[in-house]
Amino acid sequence: MKNILTSLLLSLVVILPAEASEGVMGHLDMTTASLGIVALIIFVLAYGLVIAEEFIHLRKSKPVILAASIIWILVALLARGSEHGKELVEVAINHNLLEYAALLLFLLTAMVYVNAMTERNVFEALRSWLVRKGFSYRQLFWITGFLAFFISPIADNLTTALLMGAVVLAVGADKPKFVALSFINIVVAANAGGAFSPFGDITTLMVWQSGHVDFFGFFGLFIPAVVNFLVPAIIMNFAVPNETPTAAEESVALKKGALVICLLFLCTIMTAVSFEQVLHLPPFLGMMMGLSYLFFFSYYLKITLHRASDTVSEFNIFTKVARAEWDTLLFFFGVIFCVGGLGTIGYLAYVSHFLYEGLGATNANIIAGLLSAVVDNIPVMFAILTMNPEMDTYQWLLVTMTAGVGGSLLSVGSAAGVALMGQSRGMYTFFSHMKWSWAIALGYAASIYAHYLING
């Protein structure tokens, strides 16, 4: 998954050292050295395996962790020939480690809450309700799209896409065209919805915690995100079958404490925001405090379920921790240290000079969005944050949006698309998505123009 809540990468609440206060952090300037070139090749090969995960079934965390380790071995060897190499490597390692630790704790809390809500049947109950209502195919096309748009700012785009995908398959398994169009719509909606919320995507989370945009600043992207979703949805709407499927009678009940856990998750988000806005503390501290809310409530459930006369499965909070997306969390580690190692060698300084000084911030940020359709948006955004180009809030919001919604251009460009290809049983494919890429590209361009009109 380019996941949860893939997707997921990250210059967090860490204050850069003095020599990194402007532009790219200090580097070895060894981009033409043979070991430096080898490091770049290793990263490209590792990321090739990540992109091919769907076909080779090798978890994406494995190649990037190995690549990160080898790259830092090469960085250490290169540092021997530099006067201040040892100190520079030490600063870079500490900086990347602090970034990863902050991200890990933040996302772990979010993942545990999502897993707890899943176990309490929150998402299944919503799915069964939609299936029972007897909506037409076009109504379901729009309902699942809008729900994906508004759920993804709170949950992650992967969870949102899988939930809405289950609804589409439950009512339209015999209509491949409806499934394909609805899945494309869900991918676009989930990615667009995550773009205007600090919690909606890893990229927005990274920009928020880096301090470039405050919490409420992201909501300036709401209208551009709506435009990004609506333009392709309106175009595809005319191709959706105008028929009504047979309603199912399936019903799923919420388990005890389900609504309370939803409320606690909202309280956790408010706690994280308060830590950042009021106390000027890193948001991950607020998320960890919110995790304690769930821990205490799980204790309450454990006691009351044991006392219950009927047989009810015990709610164990640590099983929710164990079921967190550890492949994604370890993938983030590999990406942060791969990109951090290449930045220490000097490659990010070179790219920053070429893009942001050569082409200008607007063009560079639009290109970053297009790049995220092929390469995961996490290393793209982490690289930009590590470059730390001098940009105003308008430009930081622009790259946040383009990196978030650019992945919709191809089915492999986001965790939501990759997951739905696996869920669709062959009805939603790379080529069925690409058939409508032109419409999604119109939405991409329209959202950039809307951002210019509203925030420029």
C-alpha positions in Angstrom: 0.0 0.0 0.0 1.2 3.4 -0.7 -1.0 3.5 2.2 -2.7 4.0 5.3 -4.9 6.0 6.5 -1.0 3.3 1.1 0.1 5.3 1.7 1.1 6.9 2.9 5.8 9.7 2.6 8.7 13.4 5.5 10.1 16.2 7.2 8.2 16.3 10.4 8.2 18.4 13.5 12.0 18.2 13.6 13.9 21.5 13.6 16.6 21.3 11.0 20.2 22.0 12.1 21.6 25.4 11.5 23.4 24.5 8.2 20.0 23.2 6.9 17.9 26.2 7.7 17.8 27.2 4.1 17.6 25.0 1.0 18.9 21.4 1.1 20.7 20.1 4.2 24.5 20.0 4.0 25.7 17.3 1.7 29.0 15.6 0.6 28.8 16.8 -3.1 29.7 13.4 -4.4 27.2 13.0 -7.1 29.8 12.2 -9.8 31.7 9.8 -7.6 31.4 6.1 -8.6 30.0 5.1 -5.2 27.5 7.9 -5.5 26.3 6.7 -8.9 26.1 3.1 -7.5 23.8 4.4 -4.6 21.5 6.0 -7.1 21.3 2.9 -9.2 20.5 0.8 -6.1 17.6 3.1 -5.3 16.2 2.9 -8.8 16.4 -0.9 -8.8 14.8 -1.1 -5.4 12.0 1.2 -6.4 11.5 -0.8 -9.6 10.7 -3.8 -7.3 8.3 -1.6 -5.3 6.4 -0.6 -8.5 6.3 -4.3 -9.6 4.9 -5.5 -6.2 1.5 -6.3 -7.7 3.1 -8.7 -10.2 6.0 -10.3 -8.2 4.3 -10.3 -4.8 7.3 -9.1 -3.0 6.3 -6.8 -0.1 7.5 -3.2 -0.9 9.3 -2.8 2.5 11.9 -5.5 1.7 13.7 -3.9 -1.2 13.8 -0.4 0.2 15.1 -1.4 3.6 17.9 -3.3 1.9 18.6 -0.4 -0.4 18.6 2.1 2.5 21.2 0.0 4.3 23.5 -0.3 1.3 23.1 3.4 0.4 24.2 4.4 3.9 27.2 2.1 3.7 28.2 3.9 0.5 27.6 7.3 2.2 29.9 6.3 5.1 32.6 5.3 2.6 32.2 8.6 0.7 32.3 10.6 3.9 35.8 9.3 4.6 37.2 11.6 1.9 35.4 14.7 3.2 36.8 17.0 5.9 33.6 17.2 7.8 32.1 14.0 6.5 31.7 12.2 9.9 29.8 15.1 11.4 27.6 15.6 8.4 26.7 11.9 8.3 25.9 12.0 12.0 23.6 15.0 11.6 21.8 13.5 8.6 21.3 10.1 10.4 19.8 11.8 13.5 17.6 14.1 11.4 16.2 11.2 9.3 15.7 9.0 12.5 13.7 11.8 14.3 11.6 12.3 11.2 10.8 8.6 11.0 10.1 8.2 14.7 7.6 11.1 14.6 5.8 9.7 11.6 5.8 6.2 12.9 4.1 7.1 16.2 1.5 9.4 14.4 0.5 6.8 11.8 0.6 3.9 14.3 -2.1 5.6 16.3 -4.3 6.2 13.3 -3.9 2.6 12.0 -4.8 1.2 15.4 -8.0 3.3 15.5 -9.0 2.2 12.0 -8.4 -1.4 12.8 -10.5 -1.1 16.0 -13.3 0.5 14.0 -13.1 -2.3 11.5 -13.2 -5.0 14.2 -16.3 -3.3 15.7 -18.0 -3.5 12.3 -18.2 0.2 11.7 -17.3 0.0 8.0 -19.2 -3.3 7.4 -22.4 -1.8 8.8 -22.1 1.2 6.5 -21.5 -1.2 3.5 -24.5 -3.4 4.3 -26.8 -0.3 4.7 -25.8 1.0 1.3 -26.4 -2.5 -0.3 -29.9 -2.8 1.3 -31.1 0.6 0.0 -31.7 -0.4 -3.6 -30.0 2.5 -5.3 -29.5 2.6 -9.1 -26.1 2.1 -10.6 -25.7 5.9 -11.3 -26.8 6.7 -7.7 -24.3 4.3 -6.3 -21.6 5.7 -8.6 -22.2 9.2 -7.0 -22.8 8.0 -3.5 -19.6 5.9 -3.3 -17.7 8.7 -4.9 -18.9 11.3 -2.4 -18.4 9.0 0.6 -14.9 8.2 -0.6 -14.2 12.0 -0.9 -15.5 12.8 2.6 -14.2 9.6 4.5 -10.7 9.8 3.2 -9.8 13.1 5.0 -10.4 11.2 8.3 -9.4 7.6 7.4 -6.8 6.8 4.8 -7.5 6.5 1.1 -6.7 2.8 1.1 -9.3 1.9 3.8 -11.8 4.2 2.2 -11.3 2.7 -1.3 -11.6 -0.9 -0.1 -14.8 -0.1 1.8 -16.5 1.7 -1.1 -15.1 -1.0 -3.5 -16.9 -3.7 -1.4 -20.2 -1.8 -1.8 -19.7 -1.6 -5.6 -18.9 -5.3 -5.9 -21.8 -6.3 -3.7 -24.3 -4.8 -6.0 -22.6 -4.7 -9.4 -20.6 -7.9 -9.7 -22.4 -8.8 -12.9 -21.8 -5.3 -14.4 -18.1 -5.1 -15.2 -18.5 -1.7 -16.8 -20.1 -0.3 -13.7 -17.5 -1.7 -11.5 -14.6 -0.3 -13.6 -16.1 3.2 -13.8 -17.0 3.2 -10.1 -13.6 2.1 -9.1 -11.9 4.8 -11.1 -14.3 7.3 -9.5 -13.5 6.0 -6.0 -9.7 6.2 -6.6 -10.0 9.8 -7.8 -12.4 10.8 -5.0 -10.3 9.2 -2.3 -7.1 10.8 -3.4 -8.8 14.2 -3.9 -10.5 14.0 -0.5 -7.2 13.3 1.2 -5.6 16.4 -0.3 -7.4 19.0 1.7 -7.0 17.5 5.2 -3.7 17.2 7.2 -4.9 13.6 8.1 -6.1 12.6 4.6 -2.8 11.6 3.1 0.8 11.0 4.1 1.9 13.9 1.9 -0.4 16.4 3.6 0.6 15.0 7.0 4.3 15.5 6.1 3.8 19.1 5.0 1.7 19.9 8.0 4.3 18.5 10.5 7.1 20.2 8.6 5.5 23.6 9.5 5.1 24.9 6.0 1.3 25.0 6.2 -0.7 25.3 9.4 -3.6 22.9 10.2 -6.4 25.1 8.9 -4.4 26.3 5.9 -5.1 22.9 4.1 -8.8 23.6 4.0 -8.0 26.2 1.3 -7.6 23.2 -1.0 -11.2 22.0 -0.4 -12.7 23.7 -3.6 -9.8 22.6 -5.8 -10.1 19.1 -4.5 -13.8 19.1 -5.2 -13.1 20.2 -8.8 -10.5 17.5 -9.2 -13.1 14.9 -8.2 -16.1 16.3 -10.0 -14.7 17.0 -13.5 -13.9 13.3 -14.3 -16.9 12.1 -12.4 -19.3 14.2 -14.4 -17.7 13.0 -17.7 -17.8 9.3 -16.6 -21.4 9.6 -15.3 -22.8 9.4 -18.8 -21.1 6.0 -19.4 -22.6 4.4 -16.2 -25.5 2.0 -16.8 -28.8 3.7 -15.9 -30.3 0.6 -14.3 -31.3 -0.5 -10.8 -29.8 -3.7 -9.3 -31.7 -6.0 -7.0 -31.4 -4.9 -3.4 -29.8 -7.4 -0.9 -31.2 -8.2 2.5 -27.9 -8.5 4.3 -27.7 -6.7 7.6 -24.6 -6.1 9.8 -24.9 -4.9 13.4 -22.4 -2.7 15.2 -20.5 -4.3 18.0 -20.5 -2.9 21.5 -18.5 0.3 21.7 -18.2 1.0 18.0 -19.7 4.5 18.1 -17.6 5.4 21.2 -14.4 4.4 19.4 -15.5 6.6 16.5 -16.0 9.5 19.0 -12.6 8.8 20.6 -10.9 8.9 17.2 -12.4 12.4 16.6 -11.2 13.4 20.1 -7.7 12.1 19.2 -7.6 14.2 16.1 -8.7 17.3 18.1 -6.0 16.5 20.7 -3.3 16.3 18.0 -4.5 19.6 16.5 -4.6 21.3 19.9 -1.0 20.1 20.7 0.2 21.8 17.5 -2.0 24.9 17.4 -2.2 25.8 21.1 0.8 24.2 22.8 3.2 24.3 19.8 4.1 20.7 20.4 4.6 18.0 17.8 1.2 16.5 16.7 2.4 12.9 17.3 2.4 13.6 21.0 -1.3 14.4 20.8 -1.9 11.3 18.8 -0.1 9.2 21.4 -2.3 10.8 24.1 -5.3 9.9 22.0 -4.1 6.3 21.8 -4.3 6.2 25.6 -8.0 7.0 25.3 -8.5 3.8 23.3 -6.3 1.8 25.7 -8.5 2.8 28.6 -11.7 2.2 26.7 -10.5 -1.3 25.7 -9.9 -2.0 29.4 -13.5 -1.0 30.0 -14.8 -3.3 27.2 -12.7 -6.1 28.5 -14.2 -5.9 32.0 -17.8 -5.4 30.8 -17.6 -8.2 28.2 -16.3 -10.6 30.8 -19.2 -9.8 33.0 -21.8 -10.1 30.1 -24.0 -13.1 30.3 -23.9 -13.8 26.6 -20.8 -15.0 24.8 -19.0 -12.1 23.1 -15.5 -12.1 21.6 -13.0 -10.1 23.8 -11.8 -6.8 22.5 -8.0 -6.9 22.7 -6.4 -3.6 21.9 -2.9 -5.1 21.3 -4.3 -7.3 18.5 -5.1 -4.0 16.8 -1.5 -2.8 17.2 -0.3 -6.1 15.8 -2.5 -5.7 12.7 -1.2 -2.3 11.9 0.2 -1.9 8.4 3.7 -2.8 9.4 4.8 -3.3 5.8 3.8 0.3 5.1 5.5 1.6 8.2 8.7 -0.2 7.4 8.4 1.0 3.8 8.4 4.5 5.1 11.6 3.8 7.0 13.3 2.5 3.8 12.1 5.5 1.8 13.2 8.1 4.3 16.6 6.6 4.7 17.0 6.0 0.9 16.1 9.5 0.0 18.0 10.9 3.0 21.1 9.0 1.9 20.9 10.3 -1.7 20.4 13.8 -0.3 23.5 13.4 1.9 25.5 12.4 -1.2 24.2 15.6 -3.0 21.6 14.4 -5.5 18.7 16.4 -4.0 20.6 19.6 -4.1 21.2 19.0 -7.8 17.5 18.2 -8.5 16.4 21.2 -6.5 18.6 23.5 -8.5 17.4 22.1 -11.8 13.7 22.1 -11.0 13.0 25.0 -8.6 15.6 27.4 -9.8 15.6 26.3 -13.5 11.9 25.7 -14.2 10.3 27.7 -11.4 8.2 26.6 -8.4 4.9 26.3 -10.2 6.2 24.1 -13.1 8.3 22.0 -10.7 5.3 21.4 -8.4 3.1 20.4 -11.3 5.8 18.0 -12.6 6.0 16.5 -9.0 2.3 15.7 -9.3 2.7 14.0 -12.7 5.7 12.1 -11.3 3.6 10.8 -8.5 1.4 8.9 -11.0 4.3 6.6 -11.6 6.4 6.9 -8.5 4.8 6.8 -5.0 4.0 10.3 -3.8 5.8 9.6 -0.5 9.4 9.7 -1.8 8.4 12.6 -4.1 7.2 14.7 -1.2 10.0 13.6 1.1 12.5 14.6 -1.5 10.9 18.1 -1.9 10.8 18.6 1.9 14.4 17.6 2.1 15.3 20.0 -0.7 13.3 22.6 1.3 13.0 25.1 -1.6 12.0 28.7 -0.7 8.3 28.7 -1.4 5.3 30.6 0.0 2.1 29.0 1.3 0.4 29.0 -2.1 3.2 26.9 -3.6 3.4 24.5 -0.7 -0.4 23.9 -1.0 0.1 23.5 -4.7 2.6 20.7 -4.4 0.6 19.1 -1.6 -2.4 18.9 -3.8 -0.6 17.8 -7.0 1.4 15.1 -5.2 -1.8 13.9 -3.6 -4.1 13.8 -6.6 -1.5 13.2 -9.3 -1.5 9.5 -8.4 -5.1 9.2 -9.8 -3.8 9.6 -13.4 -2.8 5.9 -13.4 -4.2 3.0 -11.5 -0.8 2.2 -10.1 -0.3 5.8 -8.9 -1.9 5.4 -5.5 -2.5 2.7 -2.9 -6.2 3.0 -3.6 -5.8 2.1 -7.2 -3.5 -0.8 -6.6 -5.7 -2.3 -3.9 -8.9 -2.0 -6.0 -7.2 -3.8 -9.0 -6.6 -6.7 -6.6 -10.2 -6.5 -5.3 -12.0 -6.2 -8.6 -11.4 -9.8 -9.9 -10.2 -8.4 -13.3 -13.0 -5.9 -13.9 -10.9 -2.9 -13.0 -7.4 -3.0 -14.7 -4.5 -0.7 -15.6 -5.9 -0.3 -19.1 -9.5 0.3 -18.0 -8.3 3.1 -15.8 -6.0 4.5 -18.5 -8.9 4.7 -20.9 -10.2 7.6 -18.7 -6.9 9.2 -17.8 -7.7 12.0 -20.2 -10.7 12.9 -18.1 -8.8 12.6 -14.9 -6.0 14.9 -16.4 -8.7 17.5 -17.2 -9.7 17.4 -13.5 -6.0 17.7 -12.5 -5.5 20.8 -14.7 -8.9 22.3 -13.5 -7.9 21.8 -9.8 -4.6 23.6 -10.4 -6.5 26.5 -12.0 -9.1 26.6 -9.2 -6.3 26.7 -6.6 -4.8 29.6 -8.5 -8.1 31.5 -8.6 -8.9 30.9 -4.9 -5.5 30.9 -3.2 -3.2 32.5 -5.7 
